[in-house]
């Protein structure tokens, strides 16, 4: 029901890489077969209908009878202010608009980062749009293990726990890649969360560069501020 390409273009100015799993698209560890979800309102409506949802009172919002009561399909997406442009909140609003066209009533709640972290830890949310920083060495235990410290959805799978242990014990590149592929396919099957994007960007400046911090991916810019550039004409 969600068109991620529209979100990427309109909210993130295409400065993102789409990926439903926590592995960068096109990297040597990425499993292409994990990309199984795509925009299909028809299929979304079919799945909703199979689950018993329909607009039985004609108000434009899907509903169904639960324990003798007509319940509407509605929930809240919670997110936080992530930059001066409030990009993540705008993305949540666009997701809300896209879901609403199918008859799903969505409201968006924007809170501070600290409040969101508290709600995540307490399980006080229905759906959350947030970002995660991944380690340089691929280790998804914190997200996917039953006892993972940031496994906020409460996902629990003995098979996934086993795969995470196998990944940790892998002795060579081939076996590591094979287990990582299985993990990504398992994520696509179980959906403990649904990935949207990896952010990307380019640094362009004519000013002196100093104090570059929080550079994550392999410290590729480490020492960048000490490089001398010669102007050519």
C-alpha positions as CSV (number, residue, x, y, z in Angstrom):
1,X,0.0,0.0,0.0
2,X,3.0,2.3,0.3
3,X,4.8,3.8,-2.7
4,X,8.4,4.2,-1.4
5,X,9.6,5.8,-4.7
6,X,7.2,8.7,-4.2
7,X,8.4,9.1,-0.6
8,X,12.1,9.0,-1.7
9,X,11.5,11.6,-4.4
10,X,9.2,14.1,-2.6
11,X,10.5,13.9,0.9
12,X,14.2,12.8,0.6
13,X,15.0,14.4,-2.8
14,X,16.1,10.9,-4.0
15,X,19.0,11.1,-1.5
16,X,18.3,7.6,-0.3
17,X,18.7,4.0,-1.3
18,X,15.5,1.9,-1.0
19,X,15.9,-1.3,1.0
20,X,13.3,-3.4,2.9
21,X,16.1,-5.1,5.0
22,X,18.9,-3.6,7.1
23,X,21.5,-4.3,4.4
24,X,22.6,-1.7,1.8
25,X,21.1,-2.4,-1.7
26,X,23.8,-3.5,-4.1
27,X,26.4,-4.3,-1.5
28,X,28.1,-7.7,-1.5
29,X,25.9,-8.9,1.4
30,X,22.6,-7.8,-0.1
31,X,20.1,-10.5,-1.0
32,X,18.0,-9.3,-4.0
33,X,15.3,-11.9,-3.3
34,X,14.4,-10.1,-0.1
35,X,12.8,-7.3,-2.1
36,X,9.4,-8.9,-2.3
37,X,7.1,-5.9,-1.5
38,X,6.1,-3.3,-4.1
39,X,3.3,-0.9,-4.6
40,X,0.1,-2.8,-5.4
41,X,-3.1,-1.3,-4.0
42,X,-5.1,-4.1,-5.6
43,X,-3.1,-6.8,-3.7
44,X,-3.2,-4.7,-0.5
45,X,-7.0,-4.5,-0.7
46,X,-7.2,-8.2,-1.4
47,X,-5.2,-9.0,1.7
48,X,-7.3,-6.7,3.8
49,X,-10.5,-8.3,2.4
50,X,-9.1,-11.8,3.2
51,X,-8.5,-10.6,6.8
52,X,-12.2,-9.6,7.0
53,X,-11.9,-5.8,6.5
54,X,-14.5,-3.9,4.4
55,X,-16.3,-0.6,4.4
56,X,-19.5,-2.0,5.9
57,X,-21.0,1.4,7.0
58,X,-20.0,3.3,3.9
59,X,-17.9,6.0,5.7
60,X,-14.8,5.4,3.6
61,X,-12.9,3.7,6.4
62,X,-12.4,-0.1,6.5
63,X,-13.9,-1.9,9.5
64,X,-15.0,-5.3,10.7
65,X,-16.9,-6.8,13.5
66,X,-14.7,-7.9,16.5
67,X,-16.5,-9.5,19.5
68,X,-19.8,-8.1,18.3
69,X,-18.5,-4.5,17.9
70,X,-17.8,-2.7,14.5
71,X,-14.1,-1.7,14.8
72,X,-12.5,0.7,12.3
73,X,-9.0,0.1,10.9
74,X,-7.1,3.0,12.4
75,X,-3.8,3.6,14.2
76,X,-1.2,6.2,14.9
77,X,2.3,6.5,13.4
78,X,4.7,8.0,16.0
79,X,7.9,9.7,14.9
80,X,10.3,12.3,16.1
81,X,11.9,15.5,14.8
82,X,15.1,14.3,13.1
83,X,16.4,17.5,11.4
84,X,15.5,21.2,10.9
85,X,13.3,20.3,8.0
86,X,11.4,17.7,10.0
87,X,11.8,15.2,7.2
88,X,10.7,12.1,9.1
89,X,7.4,13.7,10.1
90,X,6.7,14.7,6.5
91,X,7.5,11.1,5.4
92,X,5.0,9.8,8.1
93,X,2.3,12.2,6.8
94,X,2.9,11.0,3.2
95,X,2.6,7.4,4.3
96,X,-0.6,8.3,6.2
97,X,-2.0,9.8,3.0
98,X,-1.1,6.7,0.9
99,X,-2.8,4.4,3.4
100,X,-5.8,6.6,3.7
101,X,-6.6,6.1,0.0
102,X,-7.2,2.4,0.8
103,X,-9.5,3.2,3.7
104,X,-7.0,3.0,6.6
105,X,-7.4,5.8,9.0
106,X,-3.9,7.0,10.1
107,X,-2.9,9.9,12.5
108,X,0.7,11.1,12.9
109,X,2.2,12.0,16.3
110,X,5.5,13.9,16.3
111,X,7.4,13.8,19.6
112,X,10.9,14.6,20.8
113,X,13.6,12.1,20.3
114,X,13.8,11.4,24.1
115,X,10.1,10.8,24.3
116,X,10.1,8.5,21.3
117,X,13.0,6.5,22.9
118,X,11.0,6.1,26.1
119,X,7.9,5.0,24.2
120,X,9.9,2.4,22.3
121,X,11.4,1.0,25.4
122,X,8.0,0.8,27.1
123,X,6.2,-0.6,24.1
124,X,3.9,2.5,24.1
125,X,3.2,2.7,20.4
126,X,1.2,1.3,17.5
127,X,3.6,2.0,14.7
128,X,6.8,4.0,14.7
129,X,8.8,5.6,11.9
130,X,12.4,5.9,13.1
131,X,16.0,5.4,12.0
132,X,18.6,3.0,13.2
133,X,22.4,3.3,13.0
134,X,24.0,-0.1,12.0
135,X,27.4,-1.2,13.0
136,X,30.3,-1.3,10.5
137,X,30.7,-5.0,11.1
138,X,27.2,-6.5,10.2
139,X,25.6,-7.7,13.4
140,X,21.8,-7.5,13.6
141,X,21.5,-9.2,17.0
142,X,20.4,-5.9,18.6
143,X,17.4,-5.7,16.2
144,X,16.4,-9.3,15.6
145,X,17.4,-11.5,18.5
146,X,14.5,-12.3,20.9
147,X,16.4,-10.5,23.7
148,X,17.9,-7.8,21.4
149,X,18.2,-4.4,23.2
150,X,16.5,-2.6,20.3
151,X,14.0,-5.3,19.3
152,X,11.1,-3.0,20.1
153,X,8.5,-5.0,18.2
154,X,9.0,-8.0,20.5
155,X,9.9,-10.2,17.6
156,X,10.8,-13.7,18.7
157,X,12.0,-16.5,16.4
158,X,14.1,-19.5,17.4
159,X,15.1,-19.8,13.7
160,X,16.3,-16.2,13.6
161,X,18.2,-16.6,16.9
162,X,19.9,-19.6,15.4
163,X,20.8,-17.7,12.2
164,X,22.3,-14.9,14.2
165,X,24.5,-17.3,16.1
166,X,25.6,-18.9,12.8
167,X,26.5,-15.5,11.5
168,X,28.6,-14.8,14.5
169,X,30.4,-18.2,14.1
170,X,30.9,-17.9,10.4
171,X,34.6,-18.7,9.5
172,X,34.9,-17.3,6.0
173,X,33.3,-14.8,3.6
174,X,31.3,-17.4,1.7
175,X,29.6,-18.8,4.8
176,X,29.0,-15.3,6.2
177,X,27.3,-14.2,3.0
178,X,25.1,-17.3,2.9
179,X,23.9,-16.9,6.4
180,X,23.2,-13.1,5.9
181,X,21.1,-14.0,2.8
182,X,19.0,-16.4,4.9
183,X,18.6,-13.7,7.6
184,X,17.3,-11.2,5.0
185,X,14.9,-13.7,3.5
186,X,13.6,-14.5,7.0
187,X,13.1,-10.8,7.6
188,X,11.0,-10.5,4.4
189,X,9.0,-13.5,5.5
190,X,8.3,-12.6,9.2
191,X,8.4,-8.8,8.9
192,X,9.6,-7.8,12.4
193,X,9.9,-4.4,10.8
194,X,9.7,-3.0,7.3
195,X,12.7,-1.1,6.0
196,X,12.4,1.9,3.8
197,X,15.7,3.6,3.0
198,X,19.4,4.1,3.7
199,X,20.2,7.8,3.6
200,X,23.0,9.0,1.3
201,X,24.5,12.3,0.6
202,X,27.4,14.3,-0.8
203,X,29.5,16.9,1.0
204,X,30.3,19.9,-1.1
205,X,32.1,22.9,0.4
206,X,34.4,25.8,-0.4
207,X,35.1,26.4,3.3
208,X,37.7,24.9,5.5
209,X,36.5,21.5,6.8
210,X,37.2,20.6,10.4
211,X,35.7,18.6,13.2
212,X,34.0,15.9,11.1
213,X,32.2,13.6,13.6
214,X,29.8,10.8,13.6
215,X,31.1,9.5,10.3
216,X,29.9,5.9,10.4
217,X,30.7,3.9,7.3
218,X,34.2,2.8,7.7
219,X,35.4,6.2,8.7
220,X,35.8,7.1,5.1
221,X,36.3,10.8,5.8
222,X,38.6,10.3,8.8
223,X,41.4,12.9,8.4
224,X,39.6,14.6,5.6
225,X,40.0,18.0,7.3
226,X,43.8,17.7,7.0
227,X,43.9,17.1,3.3
228,X,45.3,20.1,1.3
229,X,43.4,21.0,-1.9
230,X,45.1,23.0,-4.7
231,X,43.1,25.3,-6.8
232,X,43.5,24.7,-10.5
233,X,42.7,27.0,-13.3
